């Protein structure tokens, strides 16, 4: 995935961008590829954000390019809080490039300056959004080409003269504290084997010596249990050394898992970006819960990035990315199929990937339908529940609802319950904000959902 392509001589570049800005993405694509053709790889974020997946992509790239526009009109004023919210994914990915010591160039709306900080070796090119339509009267194309050429010169100079091999390791390091080793190490090893990873159980207590550093550098990525101060020190080391790491922490006997978001160690280690590492920490209460959560991450980590190698692929990708990229799971009872069909149509018009078990091709001939349903649940970033008395009476619908609720509690998915009739919510959904079809139209509900996920 990484390195110089020995057949074409092209660079492999990680592209960080705003999905819902196809015109801006296409504008910069045309300028950049007029300087030199490179192969871009992007994270489509088809389910929840996996820092391990992103870090592996950034690690395996030759360089990092960011295209950071802002939503709204080109003269619209933004508060600092709105700028930080709009740039949260940009800052997450740029932070990875900085830790990985990748050469980077970022073209960003100048209004982002108060929210965007980077070391001096990152090329930050600010632009006025009004310049995108200024044509020959703008100096922007020349500034973009000049900065991009400098970035390319830096990347080429840093690469060896011959092609680098792609990253070959399939090892996953496991560092588990003594109180958890008996209950989770063997099960995690089996699950990693199942997903074609080679678990490497590293010795306890960990010592940041030559042996451990050598072992960690043999790993493609690592799983580290944060329940012991010693392992938290190792997690800080892997974070700084840019070893992609999935962190675990037990919530058994503690307050609600949400309270763990305020642990000082995690704040220091993973910062205050509103998405990413801290939300991706696997917080588990029992081994079954742990394995289910880790499996969800493994499915996302294993997804291949989207490849963009020519203009046709760029036009196709940037156009489709204008739809929201999160996977949506539409859960409903068969008796409510007519209403569900309307929601499915509206969701498909606004999101790239909608799992509707009745849609043609969703469950293919010969597949185990329950396996397909569970896979769809695990890979979805948004769960839309069409609640009715028929829904509550169905054990399969309630299974879907509970799985999506668990993903929402763990921060892996957003939950959108929609009451199709006046009714009492199931116990586990009590207190969850819901929409009511008798107060809002399907169009209004879906549009509200689209705007909330931007």
Wavefront OBJ file of the C-alpha trace (Angstrom):
o trace
v 0.000 0.000 0.000
v 2.844 2.370 0.814
v 5.938 3.413 -1.031
v 6.961 4.217 -4.555
v 5.181 2.155 -7.180
v 7.967 0.322 -9.059
v 5.847 0.082 -12.205
v 4.656 3.675 -12.585
v 7.117 5.632 -10.393
v 4.137 7.384 -8.816
v 4.033 8.590 -5.251
v 1.391 7.242 -2.906
v -0.167 10.150 -0.997
v -2.741 10.199 1.797
v -5.475 12.726 0.968
v -7.235 14.417 3.899
v -10.315 16.359 2.797
v -13.899 17.384 3.521
v -16.255 14.838 1.965
v -19.100 17.279 1.402
v -17.074 19.763 -0.690
v -16.855 18.126 -4.146
v -16.292 21.372 -6.059
v -13.347 22.442 -3.875
v -11.845 18.936 -3.925
v -12.078 18.812 -7.720
v -10.567 22.306 -8.027
v -7.457 21.380 -6.053
v -7.216 17.929 -7.676
v -6.925 19.546 -11.112
v -4.232 21.951 -9.902
v -2.194 19.302 -8.096
v -2.251 16.727 -10.876
v -1.206 19.393 -13.382
v 2.105 19.514 -11.484
v 2.702 15.767 -11.144
v 0.506 12.699 -11.263
v 0.367 10.838 -7.957
v -1.828 8.089 -6.539
v -4.076 9.325 -3.750
v -5.611 7.062 -1.141
v -8.501 8.244 0.986
v -10.423 6.983 3.973
v -14.074 6.953 2.969
v -15.169 6.645 6.628
v -17.871 4.181 5.636
v -18.448 3.268 9.263
v -17.005 4.729 12.479
v -13.646 6.484 12.556
v -10.853 4.018 13.342
v -7.593 5.737 14.363
v -5.744 2.422 13.844
v -6.939 2.247 10.236
v -6.076 5.927 9.640
v -2.649 5.600 11.248
v -1.828 2.565 9.121
v -2.825 4.494 5.988
v -0.761 7.555 6.954
v 2.215 5.375 7.927
v 2.201 3.574 4.580
v 1.941 6.775 2.518
v 4.853 8.703 1.026
v 3.333 12.049 1.971
v 0.237 13.853 3.232
v -1.966 16.349 1.376
v -4.834 18.207 3.053
v -7.669 20.120 1.379
v -9.584 21.946 4.109
v -12.501 24.133 2.994
v -15.358 25.334 5.209
v -19.100 24.815 4.762
v -21.361 27.754 3.988
v -20.796 30.934 2.015
v -17.281 32.229 1.260
v -17.789 35.365 3.395
v -19.625 33.787 6.311
v -18.188 34.443 9.776
v -17.446 31.481 12.076
v -16.941 31.328 15.833
v -13.851 29.607 17.200
v -15.972 26.714 18.502
v -17.562 26.198 15.069
v -14.127 26.298 13.411
v -12.822 23.682 15.811
v -15.861 21.505 15.168
v -15.567 21.856 11.392
v -11.844 21.017 11.503
v -11.970 18.130 13.993
v -11.223 15.417 11.419
v -8.633 17.601 9.701
v -6.780 18.104 12.986
v -6.982 14.394 13.819
v -5.440 13.337 10.487
v -2.899 16.163 10.348
v -1.805 15.260 13.883
v -1.134 11.737 12.658
v 0.980 13.009 9.771
v 3.009 15.159 12.163
v 3.608 12.256 14.574
v 4.555 10.034 11.625
v 6.982 12.757 10.443
v 5.497 12.737 6.974
v 6.110 15.594 4.589
v 2.799 17.460 4.440
v 1.122 20.281 2.561
v -2.306 21.651 3.513
v -4.479 24.010 1.475
v -6.999 25.535 3.883
v -9.611 28.242 4.063
v -7.926 31.219 5.733
v -10.787 31.451 8.255
v -9.424 28.220 9.808
v -6.202 29.927 10.943
v -7.376 30.412 14.589
v -8.173 26.687 14.901
v -5.360 25.132 12.874
v -1.851 24.818 14.273
v 1.054 22.847 12.822
v 4.875 22.708 13.111
v 6.895 24.881 10.749
v 7.851 21.938 8.523
v 4.196 21.514 7.473
v 3.418 23.670 4.449
v 0.185 25.555 5.289
v -1.288 27.427 2.325
v -4.205 29.667 3.322
v -6.649 30.888 0.696
v -9.707 33.113 0.482
v -12.694 30.954 -0.529
v -13.733 33.720 -2.939
v -10.556 33.038 -4.939
v -11.918 29.677 -6.113
v -14.209 31.504 -8.544
v -11.802 34.329 -9.449
v -10.219 32.516 -12.408
v -7.270 34.301 -14.021
v -7.576 37.197 -11.562
v -6.478 34.997 -8.641
v -2.931 34.206 -7.603
v -4.183 31.012 -5.921
v -3.349 28.532 -8.738
v 0.269 29.715 -8.858
v 0.607 29.575 -5.047
v -0.905 26.073 -4.941
v 1.378 24.745 -7.677
v 4.463 26.314 -6.084
v 3.737 24.868 -2.620
v 2.846 21.481 -4.063
v 6.040 21.341 -6.124
v 8.054 22.082 -2.991
v 6.208 19.310 -1.165
v 6.920 16.848 -4.001
v 10.602 17.803 -4.025
v 10.788 17.097 -0.282
v 9.069 13.715 -0.645
v 11.214 12.591 -3.577
v 14.385 13.651 -1.760
v 13.374 11.614 1.307
v 12.722 8.420 -0.663
v 15.467 5.951 -1.589
v 16.402 5.723 -5.254
v 14.802 2.293 -5.616
v 11.254 1.274 -4.763
v 10.489 0.652 -1.107
v 8.665 -2.594 -0.343
v 5.142 -2.376 0.959
v 4.620 -3.041 4.641
v 4.581 -6.818 5.076
v 4.084 -7.475 8.794
v 0.819 -9.083 9.895
v 1.793 -9.126 13.574
v -0.343 -7.479 16.239
v 1.301 -6.857 19.593
v -0.748 -7.594 22.731
v 0.099 -5.892 26.015
v -2.418 -6.921 28.683
v -2.219 -6.177 32.400
v -2.110 -9.145 34.845
v -5.663 -8.618 36.123
v -7.018 -9.074 32.592
v -4.635 -11.612 31.056
v -6.545 -14.731 32.067
v -9.895 -13.476 30.806
v -8.976 -11.791 27.537
v -5.532 -12.702 26.124
v -6.460 -16.098 24.700
v -9.803 -14.889 23.312
v -8.217 -11.831 21.690
v -5.502 -13.996 20.142
v -8.106 -16.313 18.624
v -10.071 -13.402 17.203
v -6.968 -11.823 15.688
v -6.127 -15.181 14.063
v -9.639 -15.314 12.638
v -9.095 -11.956 10.924
v -5.692 -13.032 9.515
v -3.526 -11.179 12.048
v -0.676 -12.850 13.935
v -0.998 -12.073 17.669
v 2.280 -11.457 19.486
v 1.824 -11.478 23.280
v 4.498 -9.162 24.651
v 6.019 -9.808 28.089
v 4.708 -8.359 31.326
v 5.756 -6.175 33.039
v 6.664 -4.065 30.001
v 10.032 -2.333 29.985
v 10.827 0.387 27.468
v 14.130 -1.229 26.606
v 15.719 -2.381 23.359
v 13.883 -5.719 23.417
v 10.415 -4.182 23.675
v 11.178 -1.497 21.114
v 12.412 -4.186 18.712
v 9.263 -6.253 19.248
v 6.992 -3.243 18.738
v 8.707 -2.340 15.485
v 7.986 -5.841 14.202
v 4.270 -5.241 14.750
v 1.914 -3.799 12.189
v -0.159 -2.444 15.079
v -0.777 -3.103 18.772
v -3.547 -3.707 21.307
v -2.770 -2.209 24.730
v -4.752 -2.555 27.950
v -4.851 0.798 29.790
v -5.864 -0.635 33.168
v -2.332 -0.558 34.594
v 0.019 2.458 34.897
v 2.830 0.475 33.228
v 0.791 -0.258 30.129
v -0.378 3.366 29.956
v 3.275 4.392 29.736
v 3.746 1.963 26.842
v 0.630 3.388 25.142
v 2.154 6.857 25.413
v 5.344 5.483 23.842
v 3.524 3.795 20.931
v 1.477 6.964 20.376
v 4.609 9.079 20.135
v 6.479 6.494 18.062
v 3.477 6.181 15.750
v 2.769 2.501 16.297
v -0.973 2.243 15.495
v -2.631 1.239 18.771
v -6.088 0.074 19.821
v -6.536 0.860 23.522
v -8.723 -1.149 25.914
v -10.016 -0.286 29.369
v -12.319 -2.179 31.704
v -15.394 -0.427 33.112
v -16.348 -3.294 35.438
v -17.136 -2.012 38.896
v -16.882 1.581 37.704
v -19.390 4.260 36.891
v -20.864 4.524 33.416
v -18.298 4.189 30.660
v -18.863 7.823 29.686
v -17.110 8.842 32.910
v -13.907 7.266 31.587
v -13.726 9.979 28.934
v -12.535 12.327 31.700
v -9.579 10.204 32.890
v -6.572 12.625 33.001
v -4.212 10.039 31.445
v -6.459 9.748 28.401
v -6.785 13.528 28.064
v -3.016 13.915 28.082
v -2.402 10.951 25.795
v -5.097 11.539 23.192
v -5.779 15.269 23.458
v -9.033 17.144 23.084
v -9.958 16.478 19.438
v -13.684 15.769 19.479
v -13.267 12.531 17.535
v -10.648 9.852 17.116
v -8.543 8.085 19.722
v -10.465 8.790 22.923
v -13.790 7.837 21.375
v -12.208 4.719 19.879
v -10.951 3.352 23.207
v -12.702 -0.008 23.736
v -14.449 0.235 27.113
v -15.581 -3.205 28.192
v -17.439 -4.698 31.131
v -17.100 -8.437 30.394
v -15.129 -10.611 27.926
v -18.110 -11.089 25.596
v -18.600 -7.327 25.409
v -14.879 -6.854 24.747
v -14.743 -9.356 21.888
v -17.809 -7.886 20.210
v -16.304 -4.400 20.312
v -12.860 -5.514 19.137
v -14.408 -7.449 16.256
v -16.146 -4.266 15.090
v -12.766 -2.536 15.001
v -11.107 -5.426 13.166
v -13.680 -5.233 10.385
v -12.993 -1.528 9.899
v -9.199 -1.862 10.184
v -9.268 -4.483 7.438
v -11.163 -2.325 4.922
v -9.069 -1.274 1.927
v -8.698 2.482 1.306
v -10.216 4.107 -1.771
v -7.687 4.565 -4.590
v -7.717 7.636 -6.858
v -5.308 7.429 -9.759
v -6.829 9.477 -12.586
v -9.339 12.227 -13.308
v -12.240 9.875 -13.979
v -11.735 8.181 -10.615
v -11.445 11.581 -8.926
v -14.660 12.888 -10.484
v -16.486 9.696 -9.528
v -15.192 9.729 -5.958
v -15.616 13.422 -5.173
v -19.112 13.391 -6.648
v -20.227 10.367 -4.656
v -18.571 11.710 -1.505
v -20.916 14.701 -1.621
v -23.415 12.312 -0.126
v -22.772 11.593 3.513
v -20.263 8.740 3.716
v -21.377 7.124 6.979
v -23.023 3.712 6.689
v -26.667 3.746 7.741
v -28.496 0.708 9.108
v -32.276 0.981 8.651
v -34.032 -1.253 11.173
v -37.769 -1.881 10.913
v -40.481 -4.519 11.191
v -41.864 -6.188 8.071
v -45.319 -4.828 8.931
v -43.960 -1.287 8.501
v -42.428 -1.960 5.098
v -44.297 0.797 3.263
v -43.097 3.517 5.632
v -39.613 1.976 5.660
v -39.478 2.130 1.849
v -39.972 5.902 1.999
v -37.223 6.287 4.592
v -34.931 4.034 2.526
v -35.483 6.176 -0.582
v -34.745 9.398 1.301
v -31.687 7.991 3.059
v -30.219 6.619 -0.180
v -30.552 10.069 -1.740
v -28.421 11.581 1.025
v -26.076 8.777 2.148
v -23.752 6.576 0.116
v -24.415 3.283 1.866
v -27.761 2.325 3.414
v -28.298 -1.200 4.748
v -31.933 -2.165 4.134
v -32.462 -5.918 4.368
v -35.236 -5.797 1.764
v -33.225 -3.900 -0.836
v -32.200 -5.949 -3.843
v -28.646 -7.193 -3.449
v -28.225 -6.320 0.231
v -28.315 -9.990 1.201
v -26.928 -12.060 -1.654
v -28.099 -15.506 -2.698
v -26.482 -18.217 -0.572
v -25.463 -15.904 2.277
v -26.455 -16.572 5.861
v -28.885 -13.725 6.419
v -28.220 -13.442 10.158
v -24.456 -13.167 9.543
v -25.103 -10.466 6.962
v -27.364 -8.576 9.338
v -24.820 -8.683 12.150
v -22.030 -7.580 9.805
v -24.210 -4.689 8.614
v -24.846 -3.710 12.214
v -21.164 -3.799 13.157
v -20.082 -1.686 10.172
v -22.762 1.005 10.491
v -22.112 4.483 11.857
v -25.789 5.473 12.081
v -28.716 3.351 13.188
v -32.221 4.455 12.248
v -34.861 2.542 14.228
v -38.443 2.720 12.949
v -40.220 1.920 16.198
v -43.734 0.558 16.315
v -45.656 -2.021 18.342
v -44.810 -4.566 15.633
v -41.119 -3.633 15.965
v -41.073 -4.149 19.729
v -42.839 -7.509 19.309
v -40.139 -8.809 16.932
v -37.152 -10.497 18.595
v -34.990 -9.838 15.521
v -35.825 -6.134 15.494
v -35.035 -5.902 19.195
v -31.712 -7.691 18.606
v -30.830 -5.031 16.015
v -31.971 -2.247 18.353
v -29.862 -3.535 21.249
v -26.758 -3.943 19.051
v -27.125 -0.411 17.684
v -27.778 0.953 21.186
v -24.581 -0.703 22.417
v -22.627 0.821 19.523
v -24.076 4.246 20.421
v -23.092 3.882 24.084
v -19.544 2.956 23.005
v -19.349 5.957 20.680
v -19.169 3.851 17.504
v -22.532 4.887 16.079
v -25.254 7.512 16.258
v -28.730 6.254 17.181
v -31.875 7.761 15.661
v -35.100 6.204 17.033
v -38.207 7.226 15.085
v -41.615 6.461 16.633
v -44.089 5.625 13.893
v -46.965 5.727 16.399
v -47.561 6.854 19.947
v -45.996 4.215 22.169
v -43.722 3.591 25.128
v -40.065 3.106 24.280
v -38.299 -0.148 25.243
v -36.589 0.035 28.640
v -33.045 0.400 27.274
v -34.112 3.326 25.050
v -35.774 5.250 27.859
v -34.215 8.695 28.006
v -32.939 8.495 24.404
v -33.929 11.429 22.217
v -36.288 10.274 19.489
v -38.202 11.654 16.512
v -41.938 11.151 16.049
v -43.507 10.576 12.659
v -46.727 12.122 13.968
v -44.826 15.412 14.511
v -42.310 15.422 11.632
v -42.331 14.195 8.049
v -39.824 11.530 6.860
v -38.192 14.221 4.714
v -37.649 16.506 7.718
v -36.262 13.697 9.869
v -33.763 12.513 7.242
v -32.641 16.049 6.377
v -32.103 16.799 10.073
v -30.008 13.637 10.325
v -27.914 14.622 7.278
v -27.187 18.068 8.703
v -26.273 16.661 12.133
v -23.669 14.315 10.620
v -21.825 17.006 8.639
l 1 2 3 4 5 6 7 8 9 10 11 12 13 14 15 16 17 18 19 20 21 22 23 24 25 26 27 28 29 30 31 32 33 34 35 36 37 38 39 40 41 42 43 44 45 46 47 48 49 50 51 52 53 54 55 56 57 58 59 60 61 62 63 64 65 66 67 68 69 70 71 72 73 74 75 76 77 78 79 80 81 82 83 84 85 86 87 88 89 90 91 92 93 94 95 96 97 98 99 100 101 102 103 104 105 106 107 108 109 110 111 112 113 114 115 116 117 118 119 120 121 122 123 124 125 126 127 128 129 130 131 132 133 134 135 136 137 138 139 140 141 142 143 144 145 146 147 148 149 150 151 152 153 154 155 156 157 158 159 160 161 162 163 164 165 166 167 168 169 170 171 172 173 174 175 176 177 178 179 180 181 182 183 184 185 186 187 188 189 190 191 192 193 194 195 196 197 198 199 200 201 202 203 204 205 206 207 208 209 210 211 212 213 214 215 216 217 218 219 220 221 222 223 224 225 226 227 228 229 230 231 232 233 234 235 236 237 238 239 240 241 242 243 244 245 246 247 248 249 250 251 252 253 254 255 256 257 258 259 260 261 262 263 264 265 266 267 268 269 270 271 272 273 274 275 276 277 278 279 280 281 282 283 284 285 286 287 288 289 290 291 292 293 294 295 296 297 298 299 300 301 302 303 304 305 306 307 308 309 310 311 312 313 314 315 316 317 318 319 320 321 322 323 324 325 326 327 328 329 330 331 332 333 334 335 336 337 338 339 340 341 342 343 344 345 346 347 348 349 350 351 352 353 354 355 356 357 358 359 360 361 362 363 364 365 366 367 368 369 370 371 372 373 374 375 376 377 378 379 380 381 382 383 384 385 386 387 388 389 390 391 392 393 394 395 396 397 398 399 400 401 402 403 404 405 406 407 408 409 410 411 412 413 414 415 416 417 418 419 420 421 422 423 424 425 426 427 428 429 430 431 432 433 434 435 436 437 438 439 440 441 442 443 444 445 446 447 448 449 450 451 452 453 454
